[in-house]
């Protein structure tokens, strides 16, 4: 029954693994775990947003700036309200704004998230 409602499926376990690898400080392992997930098949927009936010975190830790921005934009595309409200997303965007070149896409995302005033 839980499987039918997005409960403890192999994909859900994989999503938790991505988060755990990030928390353990191993972004490469988080991205490897993410490779086993088809984000388009995730059961809810919240889970898709979480997936993309988690891989954005891994990309940021690996200094893969453009990939991080793309992942944050994908999270926003799937669940804008969820993405804009998450502290981790705001923190990532703030860090991107002060750590390198600022693109139109990044400035727009920052404005929509309330990071730029």
BELCORHU-V559302 format. One record per residue. RES is the residue in one letter. D_LAST is the distance of its C-alpha to the last C-alpha in Angstrom with 2 decimals. Layout:
# BELCORHU-V559302
[[RES:D_LAST] [RES:D_LAST]]
This chain:
# BELCORHU-V559302
[[X:45.99] [X:42.80] [X:42.85] [X:42.76] [X:39.53] [X:37.50] [X:39.01] [X:40.57] [X:41.04] [X:41.20] [X:37.78] [X:36.25] [X:37.95] [X:36.57] [X:32.97] [X:33.62] [X:35.18] [X:32.07] [X:30.05] [X:32.95] [X:33.27] [X:29.61] [X:30.11] [X:33.32] [X:31.60] [X:33.25] [X:30.72] [X:33.59] [X:35.45] [X:32.41] [X:32.24] [X:36.02] [X:35.83] [X:33.17] [X:35.67] [X:37.93] [X:35.47] [X:35.21] [X:31.71] [X:32.77] [X:35.48] [X:33.36] [X:34.08] [X:30.63] [X:27.13] [X:26.00] [X:28.40] [X:27.34] [X:23.68] [X:25.00] [X:27.22] [X:24.57] [X:22.22] [X:25.30] [X:26.28] [X:22.80] [X:23.28] [X:26.71] [X:25.65] [X:23.03] [X:25.85] [X:28.08] [X:25.66] [X:25.78] [X:22.26] [X:22.80] [X:24.56] [X:21.79] [X:19.24] [X:21.94] [X:22.61] [X:19.03] [X:19.02] [X:22.43] [X:21.32] [X:18.61] [X:21.35] [X:23.72] [X:21.66] [X:18.06] [X:17.71] [X:19.49] [X:17.51] [X:14.06] [X:15.57] [X:17.32] [X:16.37] [X:18.24] [X:16.16] [X:12.86] [X:14.93] [X:16.36] [X:13.24] [X:11.95] [X:15.50] [X:15.72] [X:12.86] [X:14.78] [X:18.24] [X:19.00] [X:18.47] [X:15.34] [X:16.38] [X:15.12] [X:15.68] [X:13.70] [X:10.58] [X:11.18] [X:11.84] [X:8.79] [X:6.69] [X:9.56] [X:9.66] [X:6.39] [X:6.40] [X:3.75] [X:0.00]]
